[in-house]
Amino acid sequence: ASEPIVAPTSGILVYRREAGESVSAGEVIAEIIDPLTGEATEVATQSDGVFYARSSLRFATPGKRLGKVAGTSAKRSGKLLSP
C-alpha cells in the first residue's frame, strides 16, 4: 500500500523526515513555506509505514507529489499507476 504525499499549496519545501525513516499516521513529513508571508503549511501522512521516496525539487505547487509512504494497509483501489 503506497500513499502519495501531495502538496496542498505552493511554496518552499522543507522536509522534516528523511527517506527511509519509519513514520506514523498523522506525522508531519514536510512543511511548505509561503515565501511572501512566511506562513508554514504542514504536510502529514495518513498511513503508518516507511517514507521511501521524496522529490528532489525544493519548490512545491498545489497537487505536486512530494513523496511516498509504503504502508501495510491499502487505502486506494482502481487504477493506481500514474499515466
CNS distance restraints for C-alpha pairs under 8 A (distance, minus, plus):
assign (resid   1 and name CA) (resid  70 and name CA) 5.76 0.50 0.50
assign (resid   1 and name CA) (resid  71 and name CA) 5.10 0.50 0.50
assign (resid   1 and name CA) (resid  72 and name CA) 5.81 0.50 0.50
assign (resid   1 and name CA) (resid  73 and name CA) 5.60 0.50 0.50
assign (resid   1 and name CA) (resid  74 and name CA) 4.61 0.50 0.50
assign (resid   1 and name CA) (resid  75 and name CA) 6.96 0.50 0.50
assign (resid   2 and name CA) (resid  68 and name CA) 6.44 0.50 0.50
assign (resid   2 and name CA) (resid  69 and name CA) 5.60 0.50 0.50
assign (resid   2 and name CA) (resid  70 and name CA) 4.51 0.50 0.50
assign (resid   2 and name CA) (resid  71 and name CA) 6.01 0.50 0.50
assign (resid   2 and name CA) (resid  74 and name CA) 7.53 0.50 0.50
assign (resid   3 and name CA) (resid  45 and name CA) 7.95 0.50 0.50
assign (resid   3 and name CA) (resid  46 and name CA) 7.86 0.50 0.50
assign (resid   3 and name CA) (resid  47 and name CA) 7.28 0.50 0.50
assign (resid   3 and name CA) (resid  68 and name CA) 5.45 0.50 0.50
assign (resid   3 and name CA) (resid  69 and name CA) 5.07 0.50 0.50
assign (resid   3 and name CA) (resid  70 and name CA) 6.38 0.50 0.50
assign (resid   3 and name CA) (resid  71 and name CA) 7.27 0.50 0.50
assign (resid   3 and name CA) (resid  75 and name CA) 7.66 0.50 0.50
assign (resid   4 and name CA) (resid  65 and name CA) 6.52 0.50 0.50
assign (resid   4 and name CA) (resid  66 and name CA) 7.59 0.50 0.50
assign (resid   4 and name CA) (resid  67 and name CA) 6.00 0.50 0.50
assign (resid   4 and name CA) (resid  68 and name CA) 4.49 0.50 0.50
assign (resid   4 and name CA) (resid  69 and name CA) 6.57 0.50 0.50
assign (resid   5 and name CA) (resid  43 and name CA) 7.83 0.50 0.50
assign (resid   5 and name CA) (resid  44 and name CA) 7.85 0.50 0.50
assign (resid   5 and name CA) (resid  45 and name CA) 6.82 0.50 0.50
assign (resid   5 and name CA) (resid  65 and name CA) 5.72 0.50 0.50
assign (resid   5 and name CA) (resid  66 and name CA) 5.43 0.50 0.50
assign (resid   5 and name CA) (resid  67 and name CA) 5.13 0.50 0.50
assign (resid   5 and name CA) (resid  68 and name CA) 5.56 0.50 0.50
assign (resid   5 and name CA) (resid  69 and name CA) 7.44 0.50 0.50
assign (resid   6 and name CA) (resid  62 and name CA) 7.69 0.50 0.50
assign (resid   6 and name CA) (resid  63 and name CA) 5.51 0.50 0.50
assign (resid   6 and name CA) (resid  64 and name CA) 5.53 0.50 0.50
assign (resid   6 and name CA) (resid  65 and name CA) 4.49 0.50 0.50
assign (resid   6 and name CA) (resid  66 and name CA) 5.60 0.50 0.50
assign (resid   6 and name CA) (resid  67 and name CA) 7.42 0.50 0.50
assign (resid   7 and name CA) (resid  32 and name CA) 7.94 0.50 0.50
assign (resid   7 and name CA) (resid  43 and name CA) 7.22 0.50 0.50
assign (resid   7 and name CA) (resid  60 and name CA) 6.42 0.50 0.50
assign (resid   7 and name CA) (resid  61 and name CA) 6.46 0.50 0.50
assign (resid   7 and name CA) (resid  62 and name CA) 5.18 0.50 0.50
assign (resid   7 and name CA) (resid  63 and name CA) 5.19 0.50 0.50
assign (resid   7 and name CA) (resid  64 and name CA) 5.35 0.50 0.50
assign (resid   7 and name CA) (resid  65 and name CA) 6.37 0.50 0.50
assign (resid   7 and name CA) (resid  66 and name CA) 6.46 0.50 0.50
assign (resid   8 and name CA) (resid  43 and name CA) 7.85 0.50 0.50
assign (resid   8 and name CA) (resid  61 and name CA) 7.76 0.50 0.50
assign (resid   8 and name CA) (resid  62 and name CA) 5.06 0.50 0.50
assign (resid   8 and name CA) (resid  63 and name CA) 6.20 0.50 0.50
assign (resid   9 and name CA) (resid  32 and name CA) 7.34 0.50 0.50
assign (resid   9 and name CA) (resid  41 and name CA) 7.79 0.50 0.50
assign (resid   9 and name CA) (resid  60 and name CA) 7.19 0.50 0.50
assign (resid   9 and name CA) (resid  61 and name CA) 5.89 0.50 0.50
assign (resid   9 and name CA) (resid  62 and name CA) 4.46 0.50 0.50
assign (resid   9 and name CA) (resid  63 and name CA) 7.59 0.50 0.50
assign (resid  10 and name CA) (resid  32 and name CA) 6.88 0.50 0.50
assign (resid  10 and name CA) (resid  33 and name CA) 7.88 0.50 0.50
assign (resid  10 and name CA) (resid  34 and name CA) 6.93 0.50 0.50
assign (resid  10 and name CA) (resid  59 and name CA) 7.24 0.50 0.50
assign (resid  10 and name CA) (resid  60 and name CA) 4.92 0.50 0.50
assign (resid  10 and name CA) (resid  61 and name CA) 4.11 0.50 0.50
assign (resid  10 and name CA) (resid  62 and name CA) 5.50 0.50 0.50
assign (resid  11 and name CA) (resid  32 and name CA) 5.37 0.50 0.50
assign (resid  11 and name CA) (resid  33 and name CA) 5.12 0.50 0.50
assign (resid  11 and name CA) (resid  34 and name CA) 4.66 0.50 0.50
assign (resid  11 and name CA) (resid  35 and name CA) 6.26 0.50 0.50
assign (resid  11 and name CA) (resid  59 and name CA) 5.66 0.50 0.50
assign (resid  11 and name CA) (resid  60 and name CA) 5.37 0.50 0.50
assign (resid  11 and name CA) (resid  61 and name CA) 6.77 0.50 0.50
assign (resid  12 and name CA) (resid  32 and name CA) 5.40 0.50 0.50
assign (resid  12 and name CA) (resid  33 and name CA) 5.01 0.50 0.50
assign (resid  12 and name CA) (resid  34 and name CA) 6.46 0.50 0.50
assign (resid  12 and name CA) (resid  35 and name CA) 6.75 0.50 0.50
assign (resid  12 and name CA) (resid  58 and name CA) 5.91 0.50 0.50
assign (resid  12 and name CA) (resid  59 and name CA) 4.68 0.50 0.50
assign (resid  12 and name CA) (resid  60 and name CA) 6.27 0.50 0.50
assign (resid  13 and name CA) (resid  30 and name CA) 7.03 0.50 0.50
assign (resid  13 and name CA) (resid  31 and name CA) 6.03 0.50 0.50
assign (resid  13 and name CA) (resid  32 and name CA) 4.73 0.50 0.50
assign (resid  13 and name CA) (resid  33 and name CA) 6.57 0.50 0.50
assign (resid  13 and name CA) (resid  57 and name CA) 7.99 0.50 0.50
assign (resid  13 and name CA) (resid  58 and name CA) 4.87 0.50 0.50
assign (resid  13 and name CA) (resid  59 and name CA) 5.34 0.50 0.50
assign (resid  13 and name CA) (resid  60 and name CA) 5.94 0.50 0.50
assign (resid  14 and name CA) (resid  30 and name CA) 5.58 0.50 0.50
assign (resid  14 and name CA) (resid  31 and name CA) 5.25 0.50 0.50
assign (resid  14 and name CA) (resid  32 and name CA) 6.29 0.50 0.50
assign (resid  14 and name CA) (resid  33 and name CA) 7.67 0.50 0.50
assign (resid  14 and name CA) (resid  58 and name CA) 7.17 0.50 0.50
assign (resid  15 and name CA) (resid  29 and name CA) 6.10 0.50 0.50
assign (resid  15 and name CA) (resid  30 and name CA) 4.13 0.50 0.50
assign (resid  15 and name CA) (resid  31 and name CA) 6.35 0.50 0.50
assign (resid  16 and name CA) (resid  28 and name CA) 7.13 0.50 0.50
assign (resid  16 and name CA) (resid  29 and name CA) 5.22 0.50 0.50
assign (resid  16 and name CA) (resid  30 and name CA) 5.01 0.50 0.50
assign (resid  16 and name CA) (resid  31 and name CA) 7.34 0.50 0.50
assign (resid  17 and name CA) (resid  21 and name CA) 6.84 0.50 0.50
assign (resid  17 and name CA) (resid  29 and name CA) 5.31 0.50 0.50
assign (resid  17 and name CA) (resid  30 and name CA) 7.00 0.50 0.50
assign (resid  17 and name CA) (resid  51 and name CA) 7.83 0.50 0.50
assign (resid  18 and name CA) (resid  51 and name CA) 7.38 0.50 0.50
assign (resid  19 and name CA) (resid  50 and name CA) 7.93 0.50 0.50
assign (resid  19 and name CA) (resid  51 and name CA) 5.31 0.50 0.50
assign (resid  19 and name CA) (resid  52 and name CA) 4.99 0.50 0.50
assign (resid  19 and name CA) (resid  53 and name CA) 5.88 0.50 0.50
assign (resid  19 and name CA) (resid  54 and name CA) 6.71 0.50 0.50
assign (resid  20 and name CA) (resid  50 and name CA) 6.02 0.50 0.50
assign (resid  20 and name CA) (resid  51 and name CA) 5.46 0.50 0.50
assign (resid  20 and name CA) (resid  52 and name CA) 5.03 0.50 0.50
assign (resid  20 and name CA) (resid  53 and name CA) 7.88 0.50 0.50
assign (resid  21 and name CA) (resid  50 and name CA) 5.67 0.50 0.50
assign (resid  21 and name CA) (resid  51 and name CA) 5.63 0.50 0.50
assign (resid  21 and name CA) (resid  52 and name CA) 7.46 0.50 0.50
assign (resid  22 and name CA) (resid  48 and name CA) 7.67 0.50 0.50
assign (resid  22 and name CA) (resid  49 and name CA) 5.65 0.50 0.50
assign (resid  22 and name CA) (resid  50 and name CA) 4.40 0.50 0.50
assign (resid  22 and name CA) (resid  51 and name CA) 6.23 0.50 0.50
assign (resid  23 and name CA) (resid  27 and name CA) 6.52 0.50 0.50
assign (resid  23 and name CA) (resid  45 and name CA) 7.87 0.50 0.50
assign (resid  23 and name CA) (resid  47 and name CA) 7.88 0.50 0.50
assign (resid  23 and name CA) (resid  48 and name CA) 5.67 0.50 0.50
assign (resid  23 and name CA) (resid  49 and name CA) 5.50 0.50 0.50
assign (resid  23 and name CA) (resid  50 and name CA) 5.85 0.50 0.50
assign (resid  23 and name CA) (resid  51 and name CA) 6.56 0.50 0.50
assign (resid  24 and name CA) (resid  45 and name CA) 7.37 0.50 0.50
assign (resid  24 and name CA) (resid  46 and name CA) 7.92 0.50 0.50
assign (resid  24 and name CA) (resid  47 and name CA) 6.31 0.50 0.50
assign (resid  24 and name CA) (resid  48 and name CA) 4.23 0.50 0.50
assign (resid  24 and name CA) (resid  49 and name CA) 6.53 0.50 0.50
assign (resid  25 and name CA) (resid  44 and name CA) 7.71 0.50 0.50
assign (resid  25 and name CA) (resid  45 and name CA) 5.52 0.50 0.50
assign (resid  25 and name CA) (resid  46 and name CA) 4.67 0.50 0.50
assign (resid  25 and name CA) (resid  47 and name CA) 4.35 0.50 0.50
assign (resid  25 and name CA) (resid  48 and name CA) 4.83 0.50 0.50
assign (resid  26 and name CA) (resid  44 and name CA) 5.44 0.50 0.50
assign (resid  26 and name CA) (resid  45 and name CA) 5.35 0.50 0.50
assign (resid  26 and name CA) (resid  46 and name CA) 5.55 0.50 0.50
assign (resid  26 and name CA) (resid  47 and name CA) 7.38 0.50 0.50
assign (resid  27 and name CA) (resid  44 and name CA) 5.21 0.50 0.50
assign (resid  27 and name CA) (resid  45 and name CA) 5.86 0.50 0.50
assign (resid  27 and name CA) (resid  46 and name CA) 7.93 0.50 0.50
assign (resid  28 and name CA) (resid  42 and name CA) 6.22 0.50 0.50
assign (resid  28 and name CA) (resid  43 and name CA) 5.53 0.50 0.50
assign (resid  28 and name CA) (resid  44 and name CA) 4.05 0.50 0.50
assign (resid  28 and name CA) (resid  45 and name CA) 6.64 0.50 0.50
assign (resid  29 and name CA) (resid  42 and name CA) 7.75 0.50 0.50
assign (resid  29 and name CA) (resid  43 and name CA) 5.94 0.50 0.50
assign (resid  29 and name CA) (resid  44 and name CA) 5.38 0.50 0.50
assign (resid  29 and name CA) (resid  45 and name CA) 6.82 0.50 0.50
assign (resid  30 and name CA) (resid  42 and name CA) 6.10 0.50 0.50
assign (resid  30 and name CA) (resid  43 and name CA) 5.23 0.50 0.50
assign (resid  30 and name CA) (resid  44 and name CA) 7.06 0.50 0.50
assign (resid  31 and name CA) (resid  40 and name CA) 6.08 0.50 0.50
assign (resid  31 and name CA) (resid  41 and name CA) 5.43 0.50 0.50
assign (resid  31 and name CA) (resid  42 and name CA) 4.50 0.50 0.50
assign (resid  31 and name CA) (resid  43 and name CA) 5.78 0.50 0.50
assign (resid  32 and name CA) (resid  40 and name CA) 5.53 0.50 0.50
assign (resid  32 and name CA) (resid  41 and name CA) 5.10 0.50 0.50
assign (resid  32 and name CA) (resid  42 and name CA) 6.51 0.50 0.50
assign (resid  32 and name CA) (resid  43 and name CA) 7.52 0.50 0.50
assign (resid  32 and name CA) (resid  60 and name CA) 7.18 0.50 0.50
assign (resid  33 and name CA) (resid  38 and name CA) 5.90 0.50 0.50
assign (resid  33 and name CA) (resid  39 and name CA) 5.66 0.50 0.50
assign (resid  33 and name CA) (resid  40 and name CA) 4.34 0.50 0.50
assign (resid  33 and name CA) (resid  41 and name CA) 6.36 0.50 0.50
assign (resid  34 and name CA) (resid  38 and name CA) 5.12 0.50 0.50
assign (resid  34 and name CA) (resid  39 and name CA) 5.39 0.50 0.50
assign (resid  34 and name CA) (resid  40 and name CA) 6.42 0.50 0.50
assign (resid  35 and name CA) (resid  39 and name CA) 7.90 0.50 0.50
assign (resid  45 and name CA) (resid  69 and name CA) 7.52 0.50 0.50
assign (resid  47 and name CA) (resid  69 and name CA) 7.31 0.50 0.50
assign (resid  47 and name CA) (resid  71 and name CA) 6.02 0.50 0.50
assign (resid  48 and name CA) (resid  69 and name CA) 7.95 0.50 0.50
assign (resid  48 and name CA) (resid  70 and name CA) 7.97 0.50 0.50
assign (resid  48 and name CA) (resid  71 and name CA) 5.59 0.50 0.50
assign (resid  48 and name CA) (resid  72 and name CA) 7.39 0.50 0.50
assign (resid  49 and name CA) (resid  69 and name CA) 6.03 0.50 0.50
assign (resid  49 and name CA) (resid  70 and name CA) 5.23 0.50 0.50
assign (resid  49 and name CA) (resid  71 and name CA) 4.19 0.50 0.50
assign (resid  49 and name CA) (resid  72 and name CA) 6.79 0.50 0.50
assign (resid  50 and name CA) (resid  69 and name CA) 5.36 0.50 0.50
assign (resid  50 and name CA) (resid  70 and name CA) 5.19 0.50 0.50
assign (resid  50 and name CA) (resid  71 and name CA) 6.67 0.50 0.50
assign (resid  51 and name CA) (resid  67 and name CA) 7.51 0.50 0.50
assign (resid  51 and name CA) (resid  68 and name CA) 5.99 0.50 0.50
assign (resid  51 and name CA) (resid  69 and name CA) 4.39 0.50 0.50
assign (resid  51 and name CA) (resid  70 and name CA) 6.51 0.50 0.50
assign (resid  52 and name CA) (resid  67 and name CA) 7.51 0.50 0.50
assign (resid  52 and name CA) (resid  68 and name CA) 6.00 0.50 0.50
assign (resid  52 and name CA) (resid  69 and name CA) 5.85 0.50 0.50
assign (resid  52 and name CA) (resid  70 and name CA) 6.74 0.50 0.50
assign (resid  53 and name CA) (resid  67 and name CA) 4.93 0.50 0.50
assign (resid  53 and name CA) (resid  68 and name CA) 5.14 0.50 0.50
assign (resid  53 and name CA) (resid  69 and name CA) 7.26 0.50 0.50
assign (resid  54 and name CA) (resid  66 and name CA) 5.54 0.50 0.50
assign (resid  54 and name CA) (resid  67 and name CA) 3.81 0.50 0.50
assign (resid  54 and name CA) (resid  68 and name CA) 6.55 0.50 0.50
assign (resid  55 and name CA) (resid  65 and name CA) 7.34 0.50 0.50
assign (resid  55 and name CA) (resid  66 and name CA) 5.19 0.50 0.50
assign (resid  55 and name CA) (resid  67 and name CA) 5.88 0.50 0.50
assign (resid  60 and name CA) (resid  64 and name CA) 6.35 0.50 0.50
assign (resid  60 and name CA) (resid  66 and name CA) 7.65 0.50 0.50
assign (resid  76 and name CA) (resid  80 and name CA) 7.66 0.50 0.50
